[in-house]
Amino acid sequence: MIMSQWNGYAGHIIDVNLDHGTTQIHPLDSELAKDFMGGKGFGAKILFDELDPHCPPLSPRNILIFATGPLTGTFAPSSGRFEVCTKSPATGLWLDSNCGGFFGPELKMAGFDAIIVRGRASGPKILMIDDHDSELKDASSLWGQNTIATHRWIKENLGKDFRIACIGPAGEKEVKFASIISEYRSIGRGGAGAVMGSKNLKAIAVKGSQGISMSDPDQFMTTCLEAFNELAIHPDTGGGRQKYGTNVILSCMNEAGIHPTRNFQKGKFAGDQDINEEKIKMNYVRNRACFGCPIYCSKISKVTEGKYRGSFTEGPEYESVWAFGAQCENANLGAIIQAEYLCDLYGMDSISAGNVIGYLMECFEKELLTESDVGFPLSFGDDDGMIKALHLMGKREGPGILWGEGVKGISTEIQGAEDLAMHVKGLELPAYDPRASTGMALAYATSDRGGCHLRSWPIGEELLAHRQRMDLFSTEFKAELVKNQQDLFCVINCCGLCLFATFALNLKQIVPFLHSATGIEAFSDSEEILKVGERVNNLVRLFNLREGLTRELDTLPSRFLIEPLQGGPCQGRVADLEPLINEYYMVRGWDRDGKPTKKKLKELAIDGD
């Protein structure tokens, strides 16, 4: 058994070379832990230092990293998170995707803070980690199997106590938005599943029995009690999310006119009464929580009537309800539940999959595609066509071969369709129209992994804050808000907490958590902790600049810049992005081209060479 003298950390990293079929165990570097904390920070430092510039994302030379944080697997509430970091096949830029469940804590308990995967196996493999023992096992019989069958086989043949992260057919066939599925939780955005598939790695199965020591156990448990109490009494975490899950915001977003409809043509969905949070709640059969989480925001849903009777899923989550609802102008809740189930089954990101279908529907509407191109009707509101399209994408068959390239890739193959492609840097957009929120417009444009709402979520301060709210349309202080949220959210993704916990918790709890867990003196100060987030974000910016990012790519699709929003209270709005970008660069300490200045890099102790 590997013994560690670390507090908060497991103390070791396992380095897997699939080319040679070997694994090596390295001690965790103390400077890496202090300066980059864990999770996203570990991934950023390793990829920046070790990945060849301009390496094709699906090349064996790309590196795939699974990384936990110092709070992952501890008694801290909502501490079940881990990060997967790589170069994205969807964007050609940085990618980290966050996941809950139980895989991350199990990896820590097996004695590892991170897994580094290199090369490409000669045939399908499972990486099995059982405490200090690791083995690459043949997975030929599982290649082509869906994620549910893969989970079941591993549990039955390797042991029911293993925690699993695996790909489905979409990852094997390198769908650009393929996800990695970990027991119904999804490492979704950006195509990490395609990278895993390109390496012939079908699954990772982990089992551990080791504990995680604390530097100051008494202080840590005191903070835990305070944090659990805050989560219990806060209206977002102790009430709404427990009752409705992530769909608690569904009606609010639609009524505010920020809910994208018909591939971002409109801001309000007329069919919302059939798929609002109350209607969705009627399909919940039980609640489910990730490791150590008192929120229980995950729901198991089952369709009880109609043509999709018997369909089930963990969810449907808010983003999926939008992606297969308003985005496709579909008001059939059973179809939405079936669609999310298929995304999990094949291993696809539901946000990107719904975007692709909504985009194809608009192409069909504009007569840029015909029924002969698709093979069946694919009009807005056609739930049958939506489900057929998901099967073709998941199997990557027929027109699904092209659709698996994602919206950006498809747009280059359909004449006249580029202006209808709703993505930033190649990553399809989530469920908030940026014309209705200056904060979201800036957050999308500057997100390090492309169109994303989880790097900064200003809509929370603009529309949902319990205290004084910011003006949706004002540009004042939005650059500071986005920058500060990006740095704080980065810290959360480094430490191993769930972002949802921060609706109730803040640095008052996060600082003592980190310091009492690790004993690292720099983690006793909120400014130093936020500097870790800023350091990681700047290093990722350098990574992206090295891969070809320019100021011109920090933008939005032309629809948002020139086409007034239709429908709802925000009707007539367009996004005025350039002034926001200029101010954001200034607040970040970057030059007018979006490059971190030497002064900023020195301040953050980053070697940018």
N, C-alpha and C positions, 0 to 999 in steps of 0.2 A: 504494500500500500504506500502511495506517495504521501509523505508527511510535509506539511507546510508550516513555516513560522510566521506566515502572513496573517494579518487581521483584516477581515472584510473580503479578502481575495482568496482564491484557491491556491495561487502561487505558481501555477505552471501553465504553459501553452503547449498544445500538441500540434505538431507540424506534419502534415500528411502529403507525401509525394506519390501521386497516383501513377506517374510514369514508371516508377520503380516498385510500386507496391509496398512502400516503407513508411513508417511513422517514427518521429523523433520527439522527445519531450524536452522542453527548454524551461528553465526557471523564468518566472516573470521578472522583468527588469524594473527596478524601483523608480528610475527616472520616468519610464513610460507610464507607470501608475500615477506618479505625482503630477506630471505635466499633462496627461491625456485621460486620466481617470479610469476609463474602461469603455465598453460598448462601442459607440460611434468613434470615440477618440482613439481607441486601439486600432480600429479599422483604418482611420484616416492616416495615422502615423505609418502603419505597416504598408499600406498601398502606396502612399507618397514615396516612401523610401525604396520599396522593393519591386513595384510594378513597372515594367518597361513603358516609357512614354509611347503613346499611339498604338499600344497593343490592342489588336482587335478583341472586342469583348467576348467573342465565342472561340477565341484561340485557346489552346491548352496553356498558353503562357499567362492568361488572366488568372488572378488569385481570388479565391472565394473565402471569406472570413466569417465565422460565427463567433460573436464576442458578447460576454456578459459584463455586468458592472459590479462595483463593490457592494451594492445593496441587493443584487439579484439573489434570490433564494434565502434571504434573511427574514426575520420577523417583521420587518417594515411592511406596512400594508401596501398591496398592489406592487409587490416586488418580483413579479414573475417574468420580467421582460429581458429580451436579448436582441442583438442587432445582427443582421447579415449585411456585409459590406463587400462591394465588388465594383467593377466597371460595367455600366449598364448597357445591354444590347439595344435598349429602346432609345437611348440618348447619345451613347458614346461618351458619356461623362460619368461623374461620380454617382454611386448608388449606395444608400443604406436603407434598409427596410426593417421595421421593428415588429416584434411579435411577442404575444403573451403566451398563456398556457402554462406548461410544466417543463418544457424541454430545457430552457435556460437554467432554472434552479437545479435540474438533474445534472447538467453539465458541470456546474460548480461543485455539486456533491460528489461527482466522479473525480474531482481534483483538478479541473481545468477552467481557466478564465477565458480561453479562446481556442478555436480550432482554425488552423490555416490550411486550406486545401489548394494544392498546386498540381499542374499537369493534367493528363487525361489517361484514364485506365484503359487497358486493352479491350475490356468488355465490361458489362454492367456490374457494379459493385455496391455492397452495403458496407459502410464504415460502422463497425460495432465497437463501442467503448464501454467496458465494464470495470468501473473503478480505474485502476492503473493499467489494466489489460486493454489492448486495442487490436483489431483484426479487420482486414478487408475480406469480406465474404462474397462469394459469387451470387449475383442477382439476375442471372440470365432468365430464370423462370418468371421473374417479376417485371421484366421489360415489356412494356405495352399494357401493364395493369394500371387501373385507376388508383387513386390515393386511398380510398377506403379498403380495397382489396389488399393493397400493400401494407397498410397499418395492420390489418387482420392477420396477414401471413406472418409478419414479424412478431406480433404478440403471441401467435400460436406456436411458432417454431423457435424463436430466440428467447422468449420469456415475456410474461404479461407485465412485468415491472419496468420494461424498457420504455423510455420516452422517445418519440420518433419525429423526424423531419424528413419528408420525402417529396418527390415530384410525381406527377401523373403524365399521361401521354403528351400534354402540351409542352411540358418541360423537355421530354425526350425529343420532341420534334422542333424544339427551339423556337416556339412561339415567343415573340419579343416581349410579351407581357405575361409570360408563364410565372406562376408563383410556386413557392415551397409551402407545403401544407404540414402543419404540426398539430395533429389531433383536432381538426376542425378550425384551428387558428391559422391565419394566412400571413406568410411573408410575401406580400402581394405586389407592391408597386415596382415597376422598372425592369422586371424580367430576370430576377435572381434565379428563378427556376430554370430558365433557358441556359444560364451559365452552368448550373449544376448538371443539367442534361448534357451539355457539351463536354463535360468531364466524365460522362458515363457513370456518374454517381447517383444511384437510384434513391438511396436513403442513408440517413445517419440514425443509429439507434444507441441510446445512452442510458446507462444505469449507474447510480452512484450511492455510496453509503457513508460518505464522510461529512462531518459537520463543518460549520463555518464559524471561526472564532471571532470575537469582538474585542476591540481594544479596551472599551469601557462598557461592560455589559449592563451595569446599573443605569448609566445615562442613556444607553440605547433603548432599554426597555421603558424608561420613563418617557422618552420621546415617542416610542411606539404607542403607549397608552394615550398620549395627547393627540397623536395623529389619528388613531382609530376613532377617538371621540369627535374630532373635527369632521371626519368623513361621515360619521353617523348623523350629525346635526345639520350638515350643509344641505340646502335644498336641492342642489344638483346631484350630489353623490348619495345622499341618504334618502332621497325621495324620488325625484323624476327619473333618474337613470335606473334605479332599482325597479321601478314600475314599468317603464317603457323601453329601457335600453337606450341605445343611441338615437332611436327615433323620437326621443323626447322633444327634439327641436324641429320636427318635420312641419307641423302646421305653422309654426312661427316663421320659418324661412319662406314658406309659400305665401303667407299673408303679407310678408314684407316685400314680396316681389323680387326676391333674390334667388329663387328656385329655378334653375335653368330648365327650359322646356323646348322640345323639338330641336335637339342639337343646338342649344343656346340661342334659339331664335327669339324666345320669349322668357319672361321672368316669373310667370305664374302658371300653374297647372290647373286646368279646369276640373280634372278628374280626381282631385285630391281627396274628396270626401269618401271615395271608395278605397283609398289606400293610406288614410291618415293613421296616426299613432294608436287611436282607439280601435280602429278596425284591425290593425296588425296585432294588437294585444290580444284580440279574441282568438288568435291562432297559437298563442304561446301555450306550451304544455308543461314547461318547467324552466327554472332559472339555472344558469351555470356561471361559475366564477373561475378565474385564473388563480394561480398559486397565490395564497395569502391575501386574497382580495375580498373586502367586505361589501363591495359595490354590487356585485352580481349583475353587471350590465348585459351579459350575454344571455340570450334566450334561445330555447329550442322551440321551433315552430313546426306545425303540421297542418296541412290543408285538409279540411273535413268535408268539403263539398265541391261540386263542379268538376270540370274535366281534368283538373290537376289534383283531385282528391287522393290523399295518401302521400303526396310530396312532402318532404321535410327538409329542414336545414338548421344549422346553428345560425340564428339571425331571424329574419333578414336585417342586416345593419342599415343605418341611415343612408350611407353612400350607395349601397346596393339597391335600396328601395328607389332612390333617385335614378340610378343608372339604368335600371330596367323598368322604371315607372315614367316619371316626367320626361326624362331624356328621350325615351322612345314613344312618348305620349301613350303609354299603356296603363290602363287602370284595372287590370286583372291581377289581384293580389296573389292568387295561386300561381300565376305565371312568374311573378317576381320571386316567390319562394323556390319554385323549380329552377329558375335561372341561377340563383345563388348556389343552390345545390350542385348544379352542373359545373359551375366555376370551381367549386371545391373538389368535385369528382375528377375533373380533367386537370386541375391545377392551373387556374387562370385568375388574374386580377380582375375582380368584378367591375371596378371603376373603368378600367381600360376596355374591357369587353363590352360594357354598356355603351361607352363612347363610340366604339367601332360600329356597333349596330345602329345607333342613332345617326352617325355620320353616313352610313350606307343608306339609311332611310331617307335622309335629305338628298343624297345623290339620286335616289330613285324618284323622289318628289320633283327634283329639278331636271329630270330626264337625262341625267348624265350616266345613269345605269338603266338597263331594261331588264325585264323578266328573263330574257334569254341569257343575259350576263350572269344573273344570280342563280337561276334555276327554279325560282318560285317568287311569288309576290313578296315584297319587303317594304311595306308602307308603314308610316307612323300609325301606331295603335294596333298593329298586327302581331298579336302575341304568339301565334303559331309560327310566323316567319322568324320572330326573335329566337324562339327555342331551336328551330332548325339551324339558324345561323350559329348558335352556340355549339351545337354538335359538330358542325363543319370546322369551326375554329379549333375546338378541343382536339379533334382527330387530325386536324390540318389536312383536310381532304377537299377536292374540287376547288371552288372559289375560296374556301377557307385557307388554302395554301397562301394566297395573297393577304387575306384578312389577318393572318397571324403576324404580319409585319407591323400591325398597329396603324393608327390613323395617319401618322406622318408617312409611313412607307406606302400605304394605299394611295395617298393623295398624289404621289409622283407617277402613278400608273393610270389614273383616271383624268382625262383631259378636262381642264376647267374646274377641278374639284379642290384645288389647294386652299382657296379662301374659305372653304367650308370645314377645314380640318382644325378642330379645336384642341390644340396641344401647345405646350411651352417646352421648347428644346427637345421635343419628341415624346414627352410624357403627357398623356391625356389628362384633361382637367377634371377636378372633383365638383361637388354639388353646390357651388356658389357662383353667381354671375358677377364678374369683377366690375361690370359697369355700375352695379348697385352699391359698391363698396370700394372707396379709394384704398383702404387698407388691404383688402383682398387682392386688388389689382397689383399693388406693389409686392405683396407676399408671393403671388404666383410668378411674377416676372423675375424675382430675385432668389427664388428657392434653388438650393444647390443641386437638386435632383430633377428639376423641371417642374411642371405644373403640379403644385402640392399645397395642401392646407395644413400639413402637420409640421412645417418648419416655423410658421407663424400663423396664428388664427385671429386676426384683428376683429373679425366679425363678432367675436365674443365680447370685446370691449365696445363695439359700435352698436350692437343690437341686444345682447343678452346679459350685460353686466347688471348686477344687483345694486351697485352704487351708481354714481353719475356716469352716463354713457357718453361716448364720443360721437360726433356727428358723422353719419355714414358718408356724406359727400365732401366733407371738409378735408383738405390736405394737411392741415395744421397738426403737427406732432406725429403724423403717421410714419414718417421715416424713422423717428426714434422708437415708436411703438414696435414696428416690424423688426428693427435691428435688435432691440432688447428682448423681444419674444424669441427671436431666432437663437440668441445666445442662451437664454434660459431653457428653451426646449432642447437645445443641444446638450446642456447639462443633464437634463432628465434622461435623454437617450444615451448618455455616457454612464449614468449611475445605476440604471436598471429598474427605475420606477416606471409606472404607467403614467402617461400624460394625463389621463382622466383624473388621477389623484390630485393633480395640481389645481383642479377646480376648487378644492378645499384646502390643500396644503400649499405652503410657500417656503421661502428660504428660512423662515423661523423654525421649521421642522427639518428641512433638507440639510442645513448646515450641521446641526447636532447629530443627525443620522450619519452623515459622512464622516464627521470627526470621531464620533464614539465608535463607529464600526472599524475604521482604518487606523486611527491614531496619527494620520498624516497631518502635520501642523498647518499646511497650506489650506486644508479643508475645514479649518476652524473659522474661516473668514469668508463672508458672503461675496466680497469683491474678488477675492482670489478664486473662489469657486466659479463665479461668472466669467472670470478671465479664462478659465479652462474652456468654457463654451465658446468664447470669442476666439481663442487660439485654434480650436478645432475647426471652427467655421472659416477662419482665414486660411488654414492649411488646405482645407477642401477647395477653397477658391483658387489657390495656387495649383492644385491638382487639375481643376477644370480649365484654367487658363493654359496649362501645359497641353491639355488635350484639344485645344482649339476654341475654347469659349471666348467670345468677344462681347463688347458692350451691346452690339446690335442684336445679340441673342437674348439679352435681358429685356424681353418685350412680351407682348401678348398677340394673339391672332388678330388680324386686321379687322375682323367683325367687331371686336370690342372697341376699337379705336375710331371707327368711322360709321358703324351702323347703330343708330339709337335703339335702346332696349325697348321691346314691345311688351305691353301688358303690365298691370300692377302699379303700385305706388311709385316705382322707380322708372316708369315709362319715360322714354326720351333721353335717357342718360347715355353718355359714352365715356370711355376712360381717357383721361388726360395724363399720360404716364411720364413723359419726359421730365417735367419739373420734379416729380417724385423720385425718379431715378437719380437725378443730379443731387438732390438733398440726401438721399440714402447713401450714395457714395461718400459724400462729405462726412456724414455721421459715422460711417464705417472707418474713415481714415484711409480711403482709397482715392486714387487719382481719377480724372475724368473718363478714363478708359475702363474703370472698374478694377484696377490692379492695386493691391495693397502696397502702400508706400514703404520705403525702407524704414522710416520712422515707426510705422505701425508694426512692422515685423520685428524690429528691435525691441519695442515695448512688450511684445508677446513672446520674445525669445524664440523666434522661428527662424530657422535657416532655410531661406527660400531657394537656394541653389539646387 
